[in-house]
Amino acid sequence: MDFRSDNTHGCSPEIVEALVRANRGTMTSYGDDAVTARLRDRCCELFACDVDVFPVLTGTAANALSIASMTTPASRIVCHSEAHIHLEELGAAEFLSGGAKLVPIDGVDGKLNDKDVASVASFDCLSITQATEAGTLYRPDDLAALGGLAHARGAGVHMDGARFANAVAALGCAPADLTRRVGVDVLSFGATKNGAMGAEMIVVFRKDLAARLGALWHRSGHRLSKSRFLSAQLEAYLTDDLWLRNARHANAAAARLAHGIRGHVEILRPVEVNVLFVRMEDSLAAALRAQGFSFYDWELFGAGSKRLVTAFDSTDAEIDSFIAAIQQSSCP
């Protein structure tokens, strides 16, 4: 009964089967294989335009390489103060860009707004997280305002889409409506949190960035010799809407959980995807953990704050068990 992160869960059977298929025979190496070619074609269909794709192992690599493709050592990168690239990635974007500096700014419920971004004197890249680290969502109009502002300043726009699938599923938008049509230049398209064994993808909407990113991808050591095993995961992920089916399940599990515990603990942020933030007494948290429930403390949101994350394979039984434990513990 693990609610620590969607990273703690396994992978979808469809993706395991795709890896087994990719293991048969030989294929050209370093991303020139047939599976990667099919993946690119699928992404062109998905985003309704000509894109370039670069499979990578980690979200940190996807974010840092994406940002590095749009920056120089003298650049400034605006992001939210709670962004993963700021708090969790140990300056990877700054390292791979050769010295560009992150400029973190605050925003309500994990979201940047165009007025606050406009107050930054100068910047060369804007990084937006969708869904945010607070589990909230940018709507297309929000993104269009931010993207328009960035482009008016001559800056590029990166989207950290570690939970992009959850955002698309929740908003019911076409993927292009949350990316290229609202000014996103490069997308870090997450899969590991949503059923992949370990695969992320950089999707590039601007051809002038693709050549530079390709060189960075190789030079930084992220161009795997056996790229087919990353691409096989991603191809399966995008086949028959597996990515959206998994995300819808995870989002629905979070909504079910929030409905059941509302009124028994304080819910700190809007529940829009598969992430909940709650405040509970330490004694309640200890009692729940003693019953086998796992979740993280989240002091970023104040004393007693906890984060609960549901996943593509969270079961109704697990959710209902947690709800029952909360309700019983809060009874007089």
C-alpha positions in Angstrom: 0.0 0.0 0.0 2.6 2.4 -1.3 1.6 6.0 -1.8 5.1 7.5 -1.8 5.5 8.0 -5.5 4.4 6.7 -8.9 8.1 5.9 -9.3 7.9 3.1 -6.7 5.5 1.1 -8.9 6.4 -1.5 -11.5 5.7 -1.3 -15.2 2.8 -2.0 -17.5 2.6 -5.6 -18.9 2.4 -4.1 -22.4 5.7 -2.5 -21.9 7.3 -5.6 -20.6 6.1 -7.5 -23.7 7.5 -4.7 -25.9 10.9 -5.1 -24.3 10.8 -8.9 -24.9 10.0 -8.3 -28.6 12.8 -5.7 -28.9 15.2 -8.3 -27.5 14.8 -10.5 -30.6 17.5 -10.3 -33.3 19.8 -7.5 -34.0 19.2 -3.8 -34.8 21.2 -0.8 -35.7 22.6 1.0 -32.6 22.6 4.6 -31.2 19.0 5.5 -32.1 19.2 4.6 -35.8 17.0 1.5 -35.3 13.6 0.8 -36.7 11.8 1.1 -33.3 13.1 4.6 -32.8 12.0 5.5 -36.3 8.5 4.2 -35.6 8.5 6.1 -32.3 9.3 9.4 -34.1 6.5 8.8 -36.6 4.1 8.1 -33.8 5.0 11.4 -32.1 4.6 13.3 -35.4 1.0 11.9 -35.5 0.4 12.6 -31.8 1.4 16.2 -32.0 0.2 16.7 -35.6 3.4 18.2 -36.8 7.0 17.2 -37.7 8.9 16.6 -34.5 12.3 15.2 -33.5 12.6 12.8 -30.6 15.5 11.8 -28.3 14.9 8.9 -25.9 16.7 9.2 -22.6 16.9 7.2 -19.4 15.9 9.8 -16.8 13.7 12.9 -16.4 16.8 14.8 -15.1 18.5 14.1 -18.4 15.5 15.1 -20.4 15.1 18.4 -18.6 18.7 19.4 -18.5 19.4 18.5 -22.1 16.2 20.3 -23.3 17.2 23.5 -21.4 20.8 23.3 -22.5 19.7 23.3 -26.1 18.1 26.8 -25.6 20.8 28.4 -23.4 24.4 29.5 -23.2 26.7 29.8 -20.1 25.4 33.4 -19.7 21.7 32.5 -19.8 19.0 32.9 -17.1 16.3 30.2 -16.8 13.1 31.2 -15.1 11.2 28.4 -13.2 8.9 28.0 -10.3 10.5 27.9 -6.9 9.1 24.4 -6.3 10.2 23.1 -9.7 12.0 19.8 -9.8 14.8 21.3 -11.8 15.4 23.7 -8.9 14.9 21.6 -5.9 15.8 18.0 -6.9 18.1 17.9 -9.9 21.3 19.3 -8.3 21.8 22.0 -10.9 21.8 19.6 -13.8 20.4 22.2 -16.2 23.1 24.7 -15.1 25.8 22.0 -15.5 24.8 20.9 -19.0 24.3 24.5 -20.2 27.8 25.3 -19.1 26.8 27.8 -16.4 23.3 29.2 -17.0 21.6 30.2 -13.8 18.1 29.2 -12.6 15.9 32.1 -11.5 13.2 30.6 -9.3 10.1 32.6 -8.6 7.0 31.9 -6.5 3.5 31.3 -7.7 0.2 30.1 -6.1 -0.4 26.3 -6.2 2.8 25.6 -7.9 2.0 27.6 -11.0 3.8 30.5 -12.7 1.7 33.4 -14.0 2.6 35.8 -16.8 2.6 38.9 -14.6 5.3 37.4 -12.2 7.4 36.1 -15.1 7.1 39.6 -16.8 8.7 41.1 -13.7 12.0 39.2 -14.3 14.3 41.7 -16.0 15.7 39.3 -18.6 15.8 35.6 -19.2 16.6 33.2 -22.1 14.5 30.2 -21.1 11.2 29.6 -19.3 10.7 26.2 -17.8 7.1 25.2 -17.0 6.1 22.0 -15.1 2.9 20.2 -16.3 1.4 18.9 -14.1 3.0 21.1 -11.4 4.9 19.9 -8.3 1.8 20.9 -6.4 -0.3 18.5 -8.5 -2.1 21.4 -10.3 -2.6 22.1 -13.9 -1.9 24.8 -16.5 -4.8 25.3 -18.9 -4.1 26.1 -22.5 -4.8 29.9 -21.9 -2.3 29.9 -19.0 0.3 28.3 -21.2 -0.4 30.6 -24.2 0.1 33.7 -22.0 3.4 32.3 -20.6 4.6 31.1 -24.0 3.7 34.4 -25.7 5.6 36.4 -23.1 8.7 34.2 -23.3 8.8 34.4 -27.1 8.3 38.2 -27.1 11.4 38.3 -24.9 13.3 36.1 -27.4 13.3 33.2 -24.9 12.7 29.5 -25.4 10.1 27.5 -23.6 10.7 24.1 -22.0 8.0 22.0 -20.4 8.9 19.4 -17.8 6.2 16.8 -18.5 7.1 14.1 -16.0 3.3 13.8 -15.5 2.3 15.1 -18.9 0.1 12.1 -19.5 -1.9 12.9 -16.3 -2.3 16.5 -17.4 -3.6 15.5 -20.9 -5.9 13.0 -19.4 -7.3 15.4 -16.8 -7.8 18.3 -19.2 -9.0 16.2 -22.2 -6.9 18.3 -24.6 -5.0 17.3 -27.6 -1.3 17.0 -26.7 -0.5 19.8 -29.2 -2.9 22.1 -27.4 -0.7 21.9 -24.3 2.6 22.2 -26.1 3.4 23.5 -29.6 0.2 25.5 -30.1 0.8 27.5 -26.9 4.5 28.2 -27.4 6.3 25.1 -26.0 9.6 24.6 -27.9 10.8 21.4 -26.2 8.9 18.9 -24.1 10.3 16.4 -21.6 7.7 13.7 -22.1 7.6 11.5 -19.1 6.8 7.8 -19.1 8.6 6.2 -16.1 6.0 7.5 -13.6 3.2 6.2 -15.7 4.0 2.5 -16.4 7.4 2.5 -18.2 10.3 0.5 -16.9 12.7 3.4 -17.3 12.3 5.7 -20.3 11.7 9.4 -20.9 11.7 11.3 -24.2 12.6 14.7 -25.4 10.2 16.0 -28.1 11.5 19.0 -30.1 9.1 21.2 -32.0 11.7 23.6 -33.4 14.1 22.3 -36.1 16.8 24.8 -35.2 17.0 23.3 -31.7 17.1 19.7 -32.9 20.6 19.7 -34.3 22.0 21.3 -31.2 20.1 18.9 -29.0 21.3 15.9 -31.0 24.9 16.9 -30.4 24.2 17.4 -26.6 22.4 14.1 -26.4 25.5 12.3 -27.8 28.2 14.3 -26.1 26.6 14.1 -22.6 26.5 10.3 -22.8 22.7 10.0 -23.1 22.6 8.6 -26.6 22.4 4.9 -25.7 24.0 2.3 -27.9 20.9 0.0 -27.5 18.4 2.8 -27.8 15.8 0.3 -29.1 15.1 -0.7 -25.5 14.1 2.8 -24.6 12.2 3.4 -27.8 10.4 0.0 -27.4 9.0 1.2 -24.1 7.9 4.5 -25.5 6.4 3.0 -28.6 4.3 0.6 -26.5 3.5 3.5 -24.1 1.9 5.5 -27.0 0.2 2.5 -28.6 -3.6 2.1 -28.2 -3.5 5.1 -25.8 -1.8 3.1 -23.0 -0.3 6.3 -21.7 -3.7 7.9 -21.4 -5.4 4.8 -20.0 -2.8 4.6 -17.3 -3.0 8.3 -16.5 -6.8 8.2 -16.3 -6.6 5.3 -13.9 -4.1 7.1 -11.6 -6.1 10.3 -11.7 -9.3 8.5 -10.9 -7.6 6.7 -8.0 -6.5 10.1 -6.6 -10.0 11.6 -6.9 -11.4 8.5 -5.1 -8.9 8.9 -2.3 -9.5 12.6 -2.0 -13.3 12.1 -1.8 -12.9 9.5 0.9 -10.6 11.4 3.2 -12.0 14.9 2.7 -13.2 16.3 6.0 -11.0 13.9 8.0 -7.7 15.5 7.1 -6.9 18.9 5.5 -6.3 18.7 1.8 -3.8 21.5 1.0 -3.9 21.8 -2.8 -6.4 21.2 -5.5 -6.5 17.6 -6.6 -6.3 17.7 -10.3 -4.1 14.7 -11.2 -2.7 11.8 -9.3 -1.0 13.7 -6.4 -2.5 14.8 -3.1 -1.1 17.0 -0.4 -2.7 16.7 3.0 -1.9 17.8 6.6 -2.3 15.3 9.4 -1.2 14.9 13.0 2.1 13.0 13.5 0.2 10.5 15.6 -2.2 9.7 12.7 0.7 9.4 10.2 2.5 7.0 12.6 -0.7 4.9 13.0 -1.2 4.7 9.2 2.4 3.7 8.6 2.1 1.1 11.3 -0.7 -0.4 9.3 1.5 -0.7 6.2 0.8 2.5 4.4 3.8 4.4 2.9 3.8 8.1 2.0 6.3 11.0 2.2 6.5 13.9 4.6 6.4 17.1 2.6 7.6 19.9 4.8 7.8 22.3 1.8 4.1 22.8 2.4 4.3 23.3 6.1 4.5 21.2 9.3 2.5 18.0 9.2 2.2 18.1 5.4 2.3 14.7 3.6 2.2 13.7 -0.1 0.1 10.9 -1.4 0.6 9.7 -5.0 -1.5 7.1 -6.8 -0.3 5.2 -9.8 -1.5 3.4 -13.0 -1.9 0.1 -11.0 -3.3 1.5 -7.7 -6.3 -0.7 -6.8 -9.6 0.2 -5.4 -8.9 -2.1 -2.5 -5.7 -0.1 -1.6 -7.6 3.2 -1.8 -10.5 2.0 0.2 -8.3 0.5 2.8 -6.5 3.9 3.3 -9.8 5.7 3.4 -11.1 3.3 6.1 -8.0 3.7 8.1 -8.3 7.5 8.0 -12.0 7.5 8.9 -11.6 5.1 11.7 -8.6 7.0 13.2 -10.6 10.3 13.1 -13.7 8.9 14.8 -14.3 10.2 18.4 
